[in-house]
């Protein structure tokens, strides 16, 4: 017998919506890449991310009752990121991404080897050689949207999992 919406668990709903978003995002990127080339797809993807993030962050802060004044330490930033990502990513993806407060003003992050969803999708689609990381770019746009000043120890001009065999980095915040 078919279950109703009310009988469906919140984790199942989150995973369904998150996977739907990721599927659309990947299909959009591949469609643009096929029509206009991977360089145009990267440029348009980043433009869309930058335009979307202020709305996304505002909604996340509202749902989470979170105020930017709580960003007084790396631990506060990590707490916000972990809870926000729990709202938008399927658990199967989120469980492969790790954030840590490495110091009072440093957040370290890492994708498990070979487990970034974008790396896997772009590899399967055959465009990984030209793909520029939109995943961590979105995170950086989140930081900018809430007014955090930071430096990254890596450049997001390619897919690090593809070019380096691993994907990790650190953000150093001026807090």
TIDREN-860834 format. One record per residue: residue number from 1; residue in three letters; x, y, z of N, C-alpha, C in turn. Coordinates in Angstrom, 1 decimal, m for minus. Atoms other than C-alpha are relative to their C-alpha. Layout:
<nodes>
NODE  seq  type      nu      nv      nw     cau     cav     caw      cu      cv      cw
NODE  NUM   ALA       X       Y       Z       X       Y       Z       X       Y       Z
...
</nodes>
This chain:
<nodes>
NODE  seq  type      nu      nv      nw     cau     cav     caw      cu      cv      cw
NODE    1   UNK     0.8    m1.2     0.0     0.0     0.0     0.0     0.9     1.2     0.0
NODE    2   UNK    m0.7    m1.3     0.1     1.2     3.5    m0.8     0.0     0.8     1.3
NODE    3   UNK    m0.1    m0.8    m1.2     2.4     5.6     2.1    m0.4     1.5    m0.3
NODE    4   UNK     0.3    m1.4     0.2     1.1     9.1     2.5     1.2     0.9     0.4
NODE    5   UNK    m1.1    m0.9    m0.4     3.3    12.2     3.0     0.2     0.0     1.5
NODE    6   UNK    m0.1    m0.1    m1.4     2.5    12.2     6.7     0.7    m1.3     0.6
NODE    7   UNK    m0.7     1.2    m0.4     3.8     8.6     6.9     1.4    m0.2    m0.4
NODE    8   UNK    m1.3     0.0     0.5     7.0     9.4     5.2     0.9     0.7     1.0
NODE    9   UNK    m0.9    m0.6    m1.0     9.9    10.1     7.6     0.8     1.3    m0.6
NODE   10   UNK    m0.7    m1.2     0.4    11.7    13.5     7.5     1.3    m0.3    m0.6
NODE   11   UNK    m1.3     0.3     0.7    15.0    11.9     6.6    m0.2    m0.5    m1.4
NODE   12   UNK     0.3     0.4     1.4    13.4    10.2     3.6    m0.3     1.2    m0.9
NODE   13   UNK     0.4    m1.2     0.8    11.9    13.5     2.5     1.2     0.8    m0.3
NODE   14   UNK    m1.2    m0.8     0.2    15.2    15.4     3.0     0.8    m0.7    m1.1
NODE   15   UNK    m0.8     0.7     1.0    17.0    12.7     1.0    m0.6     0.1    m1.4
NODE   16   UNK     0.7    m0.1     1.3    14.4    12.7    m1.8     0.2     1.4    m0.6
NODE   17   UNK    m0.1    m1.3     0.5    14.5    16.5    m2.1     1.5     0.3    m0.3
NODE   18   UNK    m1.4    m0.3     0.2    18.3    16.7    m1.8     0.5    m0.7    m1.3
NODE   19   UNK    m0.5     0.7     1.2    18.9    14.0    m4.4    m0.7     0.6    m1.3
NODE   20   UNK     0.6    m0.7     1.1    16.4    15.7    m6.7     0.7     1.3    m0.4
NODE   21   UNK    m0.8    m1.2     0.3    18.3    19.0    m6.4     1.3    m0.4    m0.6
NODE   22   UNK    m1.3     0.3     0.6    21.6    17.3    m7.1    m0.1    m0.6    m1.4
NODE   23   UNK     0.2     0.5     1.4    20.2    15.5   m10.1    m0.3     1.1    m1.0
NODE   24   UNK     0.3    m1.2     0.9    18.8    18.7   m11.5     1.3     0.8    m0.2
NODE   25   UNK    m1.2    m0.8     0.1    22.1    20.5   m10.8     1.0    m0.6    m1.0
NODE   26   UNK    m0.9     0.7     0.9    24.1    17.9   m12.6    m0.5    m0.1    m1.4
NODE   27   UNK     0.6     0.0     1.3    21.7    17.6   m15.5     0.1     1.4    m0.7
NODE   28   UNK    m0.1    m1.4     0.5    21.7    21.4   m15.9     1.5     0.2    m0.5
NODE   29   UNK    m1.4    m0.2     0.4    25.6    21.5   m15.9     0.3    m0.7    m1.3
NODE   30   UNK    m0.3     0.8     1.2    25.8    18.7   m18.5    m0.7     0.5    m1.2
NODE   31   UNK     0.7    m0.6     1.1    23.2    20.3   m20.7     0.6     1.2    m0.5
NODE   32   UNK    m0.8    m1.2     0.4    25.0    23.6   m20.7     1.3    m0.4    m0.6
NODE   33   UNK    m1.3     0.4     0.5    28.3    21.9   m21.2    m0.1    m0.6    m1.5
NODE   34   UNK     0.2     0.6     1.3    27.0    19.9   m24.2    m0.4     1.0    m1.1
NODE   35   UNK     0.5    m1.1     0.9    25.4    23.0   m25.8     1.1     1.1    m0.2
NODE   36   UNK    m0.9    m1.1     0.1    28.1    25.6   m25.1     1.4    m0.2     0.4
NODE   37   UNK    m1.4     0.4    m0.4    31.2    23.8   m23.7     0.1     0.1     1.5
NODE   38   UNK    m0.2     0.1    m1.5    32.5    23.1   m20.2     0.4     1.3     0.6
NODE   39   UNK    m0.4    m1.3    m0.6    34.0    26.6   m19.8    m1.2     0.8     0.2
NODE   40   UNK     1.3    m0.8    m0.2    30.6    28.2   m20.3    m0.8    m0.6     1.1
NODE   41   UNK     0.8     0.7    m1.1    29.0    25.6   m18.0     0.6     0.4     1.4
NODE   42   UNK    m0.6    m0.5    m1.2    31.5    26.5   m15.3    m0.3     1.4     0.4
NODE   43   UNK     0.2    m1.4    m0.2    31.1    30.2   m15.7    m1.5     0.2     0.4
NODE   44   UNK     1.4    m0.2    m0.3    27.3    30.0   m15.7    m0.4    m0.7     1.3
NODE   45   UNK     0.3     0.7    m1.3    27.2    27.5   m12.8     0.4     0.9     1.2
NODE   46   UNK    m0.5    m0.9    m1.1    29.3    29.9   m10.6    m0.9     1.2     0.1
NODE   47   UNK     0.8    m1.1    m0.1    27.1    32.8   m11.6    m1.4    m0.3     0.6
NODE   48   UNK     1.3     0.4    m0.6    23.9    30.9   m10.7     0.2    m0.3     1.5
NODE   49   UNK    m0.2     0.2    m1.4    25.4    29.8    m7.4     0.1     1.3     0.8
NODE   50   UNK    m0.1    m1.3    m0.6    26.4    33.4    m6.5    m1.3     0.7     0.1
NODE   51   UNK     1.3    m0.7    m0.1    22.9    34.6    m7.3    m1.0    m0.7     0.9
NODE   52   UNK     0.9     0.8    m0.8    21.2    31.8    m5.4     0.3     0.1     1.5
NODE   53   UNK    m0.4     0.2    m1.4    23.2    31.7    m2.2    m0.6     1.0     1.0
NODE   54   UNK     0.6    m0.9    m1.0    21.9    34.9    m0.5    m1.4    m0.4     0.4
NODE   55   UNK     1.4     0.5    m0.3    18.3    33.5    m0.8     0.1    m1.3     0.9
NODE   56   UNK    m0.2     1.2    m0.7    19.5    30.1     0.4     0.4     0.2     1.4
NODE   57   UNK    m0.5    m0.2    m1.4    21.4    31.4     3.4    m1.0     0.7     0.8
NODE   58   UNK     1.0    m0.7    m0.7    18.6    33.7     4.4    m1.1    m1.0     0.5
NODE   59   UNK     1.0     1.1    m0.4    16.2    30.7     4.4     0.5    m0.9     1.0
NODE   60   UNK    m0.6     0.9    m1.0    18.6    28.5     6.3     0.1     0.7     1.3
NODE   61   UNK    m0.1    m0.7    m1.2    19.2    31.1     8.9    m1.4     0.1     0.7
NODE   62   UNK     1.4    m0.1    m0.5    15.4    31.6     9.3    m0.5    m1.4     0.6
NODE   63   UNK     0.4     1.3    m0.5    14.7    27.9     9.6     0.8    m0.5     1.2
NODE   64   UNK    m0.9     0.4    m1.1    17.6    27.4    12.0     0.0     0.9     1.2
NODE   65   UNK     0.0    m1.0    m1.0    16.9    30.5    14.0     1.5     0.4     0.4
NODE   66   UNK    m1.4    m0.3    m0.2    20.6    31.4    13.5     0.3     1.4    m0.4
NODE   67   UNK    m0.4    m1.3     0.2    22.1    34.8    13.7     1.5     0.1    m0.3
NODE   68   UNK    m1.4    m0.1     0.4    25.4    35.8    12.0     0.9     0.4     1.2
NODE   69   UNK    m0.9    m0.4    m1.1    26.6    37.3    15.3     0.5    m1.2     0.8
NODE   70   UNK    m0.5     1.2    m0.6    27.1    33.7    16.4     1.2    m0.6    m0.6
NODE   71   UNK    m1.2     0.4     0.6    30.0    33.4    14.1     1.2     0.6     0.7
NODE   72   UNK    m1.1    m0.6    m0.7    32.6    34.2    16.7     1.2    m1.0     0.2
NODE   73   UNK    m1.1     0.9    m0.1    34.7    31.1    16.4    m0.1    m1.0    m1.2
NODE   74   UNK     0.1     1.0     1.0    35.5    28.3    14.0    m1.0    m1.1     0.4
NODE   75   UNK     1.0     1.0    m0.5    33.4    26.0    16.2    m1.4     0.5    m0.4
NODE   76   UNK     1.3    m0.5     0.4    30.4    28.3    15.6    m0.3    m0.1    m1.5
NODE   77   UNK     0.1     0.1     1.4    31.0    28.3    11.9    m0.3    m1.5    m0.4
NODE   78   UNK     0.2     1.4     0.3    31.3    24.5    11.8    m1.4    m0.5     0.4
NODE   79   UNK     1.3     0.4    m0.4    28.1    24.1    13.8    m1.1     0.5    m1.0
NODE   80   UNK     0.9    m0.5     1.0    26.2    26.3    11.3     0.1    m0.8    m1.2
NODE   81   UNK    m0.2     0.7     1.3    27.7    24.5     8.3    m0.6    m1.4     0.1
NODE   82   UNK     0.5     1.4    m0.2    26.9    21.0     9.7    m1.5     0.0     0.0
NODE   83   UNK     1.5     0.1    m0.1    23.3    21.8    10.5    m0.6     0.5    m1.3
NODE   84   UNK     0.6    m0.4     1.3    22.7    23.7     7.3     0.1    m1.1    m1.1
NODE   85   UNK    m0.2     1.1     1.0    24.2    20.9     5.2    m0.9    m1.2     0.3
NODE   86   UNK     1.0     1.1    m0.4    22.0    18.4     7.1    m1.4     0.3    m0.6
NODE   87   UNK     1.3    m0.3     0.5    19.0    20.3     5.8    m0.1    m0.1    m1.5
NODE   88   UNK     0.0    m0.1     1.5    20.0    20.4     2.1     0.6    m1.2    m0.7
NODE   89   UNK    m0.7     1.1     0.7    22.1    17.3     1.4    m0.5    m1.3     0.5
NODE   90   UNK     0.4     1.4    m0.4    21.1    13.6     1.4     1.1    m0.5     0.9
NODE   91   UNK    m1.0     0.6    m0.9    22.8    11.7     4.2     1.1    m0.8    m0.7
NODE   92   UNK    m1.0     0.8     0.7    24.5     9.5     1.7     1.2     0.9    m0.6
NODE   93   UNK    m1.0    m0.9     0.4    26.4    12.6     0.5     0.7     0.6     1.2
NODE   94   UNK    m0.5    m0.7    m1.2    26.8    14.4     3.8     1.0    m0.8     0.8
NODE   95   UNK    m0.9     0.9    m0.8    28.4    11.4     5.5     1.4    m0.1    m0.6
NODE   96   UNK    m1.3     0.0     0.7    31.3    11.7     3.0     0.8     1.3     0.2
NODE   97   UNK    m0.6    m1.3    m0.1    32.1    15.3     3.9     0.2     0.3     1.5
NODE   98   UNK    m0.3    m0.3    m1.4    33.9    16.3     7.1     0.5     1.4     0.2
NODE   99   UNK    m0.4    m1.4    m0.4    34.3    19.7     8.7     0.5    m0.1     1.5
NODE  100   UNK    m0.5     0.0    m1.3    36.4    20.4    11.8     0.5     1.4     0.3
NODE  101   UNK    m0.6    m1.3    m0.5    37.3    23.5    13.9     1.4    m0.4     0.4
NODE  102   UNK    m1.4     0.4    m0.2    41.1    23.1    13.6     0.7     0.9     1.0
NODE  103   UNK    m0.5    m1.1    m0.9    41.8    26.3    15.6    m1.2     0.9     0.2
NODE  104   UNK     1.1    m0.9    m0.3    39.7    29.2    16.9    m0.5     0.7    m1.3
NODE  105   UNK     0.4    m0.7     1.2    39.7    30.8    13.4     0.2    m0.8    m1.2
NODE  106   UNK    m0.3     0.8     1.2    40.4    27.8    11.1    m1.0    m1.2     0.0
NODE  107   UNK     0.9     1.1     0.3    37.9    25.4     9.6     0.7    m0.9    m1.0
NODE  108   UNK    m0.5     1.0     1.0    39.3    22.3     7.9    m1.1    m0.8    m0.5
NODE  109   UNK     1.0     0.8     0.6    37.3    20.2     5.5     0.6    m1.0    m0.9
NODE  110   UNK    m0.5     1.1     0.8    37.7    17.0     3.6    m1.1    m0.8    m0.6
NODE  111   UNK     0.9     1.0     0.6    35.8    14.8     1.2     0.7    m1.3     0.1
NODE  112   UNK    m0.7     1.3     0.0    36.5    11.1     1.6     0.4    m0.3    m1.4
NODE  113   UNK    m0.7     0.3     1.3    38.7     9.8    m1.2    m1.0    m0.6    m1.0
NODE  114   UNK     0.8     0.5     1.1    36.7     9.4    m4.4    m1.5     0.2     0.3
NODE  115   UNK     1.4    m0.1    m0.4    33.4    10.3    m2.6    m0.8     1.3    m0.2
NODE  116   UNK     0.7    m1.2     0.3    32.5    13.8    m3.7    m1.0    m0.3    m1.1
NODE  117   UNK     1.0     0.2     1.0    29.2    13.7    m5.5     0.2     0.6    m1.4
NODE  118   UNK    m0.3    m0.7     1.2    30.3    16.2    m8.1     1.1    m0.7    m0.8
NODE  119   UNK    m1.1     0.7     0.6    33.5    14.4    m8.8    m0.5    m1.3    m0.7
NODE  120   UNK     0.5     1.3     0.6    31.7    11.1    m9.3    m0.9     0.3    m1.2
NODE  121   UNK     0.9    m0.3     1.1    29.0    12.7   m11.5     0.7     0.5    m1.2
NODE  122   UNK    m0.7    m0.6     1.2    31.3    14.7   m13.7     1.0    m1.0    m0.6
NODE  123   UNK    m0.8     1.1     0.5    33.6    11.7   m14.0    m0.8    m0.9    m0.9
NODE  124   UNK     0.9     0.9     0.8    30.7     9.5   m15.2    m0.4     0.6    m1.3
NODE  125   UNK     0.4    m0.7     1.2    29.7    12.2   m17.6     1.1     0.3    m1.0
NODE  126   UNK    m1.2    m0.3     0.9    33.2    12.6   m19.1     0.4     1.4    m0.1
NODE  127   UNK    m0.4    m1.4     0.1    33.6    16.3   m18.3     0.9     0.4     1.2
NODE  128   UNK    m0.7    m0.3    m1.2    35.8    16.0   m15.2     1.3     0.8    m0.3
NODE  129   UNK    m1.3    m0.7     0.4    39.0    17.3   m17.0    m0.2     1.5     0.0
NODE  130   UNK     0.3    m1.4     0.0    37.3    20.7   m17.4    m0.8     0.6     1.1
NODE  131   UNK     0.9    m0.4    m1.0    35.1    20.8   m14.4     0.7     0.8     1.1
NODE  132   UNK    m0.4    m0.8    m1.1    35.7    23.6   m11.8    m0.9    m0.2     1.2
NODE  133   UNK     0.8     0.4    m1.2    34.5    22.8    m8.3    m1.0     1.1     0.3
NODE  134   UNK     1.1    m0.8    m0.4    31.1    24.3    m7.7    m0.5    m0.3     1.4
NODE  135   UNK     0.4     0.4    m1.4    30.6    22.5    m4.4     0.6     0.9     1.0
NODE  136   UNK    m0.7    m0.8    m1.0    33.2    24.3    m2.4    m0.2     1.5    m0.3
NODE  137   UNK     0.3    m1.4     0.4    32.5    27.5    m4.4    m1.3     0.5     0.7
NODE  138   UNK     1.2    m0.3    m0.6    29.0    27.4    m3.0     0.2     0.2     1.5
NODE  139   UNK    m0.3    m0.2    m1.5    30.3    27.0     0.6     0.7     1.4     0.2
NODE  140   UNK    m0.7    m1.3    m0.1    32.6    30.0     0.0    m1.0     1.2    m0.2
NODE  141   UNK     1.1    m1.0     0.2    29.6    32.0    m1.3    m0.8     0.1     1.3
NODE  142   UNK     0.7    m0.1    m1.2    27.8    31.1     1.9     0.7     0.9     1.0
NODE  143   UNK    m0.8    m0.8    m1.0    30.6    32.6     4.0    m0.1     1.5    m0.4
NODE  144   UNK     0.1    m1.4     0.4    30.6    35.8     1.9    m1.4     0.5     0.3
NODE  145   UNK     1.4    m0.5    m0.2    26.8    36.0     2.2    m0.3     0.4     1.4
NODE  146   UNK     0.2    m0.4    m1.4    26.9    36.1     6.0     1.0     1.0     0.5
NODE  147   UNK    m1.0    m1.0    m0.3    29.8    38.6     5.9     1.2    m0.5     0.7
NODE  148   UNK    m1.3     0.5    m0.5    32.6    36.3     7.0     1.2     0.3    m0.9
NODE  149   UNK    m1.3    m0.3     0.8    36.1    37.4     5.8     0.9    m1.2     0.2
NODE  150   UNK    m0.8     1.2    m0.1    38.3    34.4     5.1     1.0    m0.1    m1.2
NODE  151   UNK    m1.0     0.3     1.0    41.2    33.1     3.1    m0.1    m1.6    m0.1
NODE  152   UNK    m0.1     1.4     0.2    41.4    29.6     1.6     1.4    m0.4    m0.4
NODE  153   UNK    m1.3     0.5     0.3    44.5    27.5     1.3     0.1    m0.7    m1.3
NODE  154   UNK     0.1     0.6     1.3    43.4    26.2    m2.1    m0.7     0.9    m1.0
NODE  155   UNK     0.7    m0.8     1.1    42.2    27.6    m5.4    m1.0    m1.0    m0.6
NODE  156   UNK     1.1     0.8     0.5    38.9    26.3    m6.8     0.0     0.1    m1.5
NODE  157   UNK     0.0    m0.1     1.5    40.0    26.3   m10.5    m0.1    m1.3    m0.7
NODE  158   UNK     0.1     1.3     0.5    39.6    22.6   m11.0    m0.7    m1.0     1.0
NODE  159   UNK     0.5     1.0    m0.9    38.4    19.4    m9.4     1.2    m0.6     0.7
NODE  160   UNK    m1.2     0.4    m0.7    41.0    18.6    m6.7     0.0    m1.6     0.1
NODE  161   UNK     0.0     1.4    m0.1    39.8    15.0    m6.4     0.6    m0.6    m1.2
NODE  162   UNK    m0.5     0.5     1.3    40.6    14.5   m10.1     1.5     0.4    m0.1
NODE  163   UNK    m1.3    m0.4     0.3    43.8    16.5   m10.2     1.0    m0.4     1.1
NODE  164   UNK    m0.9     0.3    m1.2    45.3    15.7    m6.7    m0.3    m1.4     0.6
NODE  165   UNK     0.3     1.3    m0.6    43.6    12.4    m5.8    m0.7     0.1     1.3
NODE  166   UNK     0.6    m0.3    m1.3    42.1    14.0    m2.7    m0.6     1.4    m0.1
NODE  167   UNK     0.6    m1.3    m0.1    40.0    17.0    m1.8    m0.2     0.4     1.4
NODE  168   UNK     0.0    m0.6    m1.4    40.6    18.9     1.4     0.6     1.4     0.0
NODE  169   UNK    m0.6    m1.3    m0.1    41.5    22.3     2.5    m0.3     0.6     1.4
NODE  170   UNK     0.2    m0.8    m1.2    41.3    25.0     5.2    m0.5     1.4    m0.3
NODE  171   UNK     0.4    m1.4     0.1    39.5    28.3     5.6     0.5     0.6     1.3
NODE  172   UNK    m0.5    m0.8    m1.1    41.2    30.9     7.8    m0.9     1.2     0.1
NODE  173   UNK     0.9    m1.1    m0.1    38.7    33.4     9.1     0.6     1.2     0.8
NODE  174   UNK    m0.4    m1.2    m0.8    39.2    37.0    10.4    m1.1     0.2     1.0
NODE  175   UNK     1.0    m0.2    m1.0    37.1    36.6    13.5     0.6     0.2     1.4
</nodes>
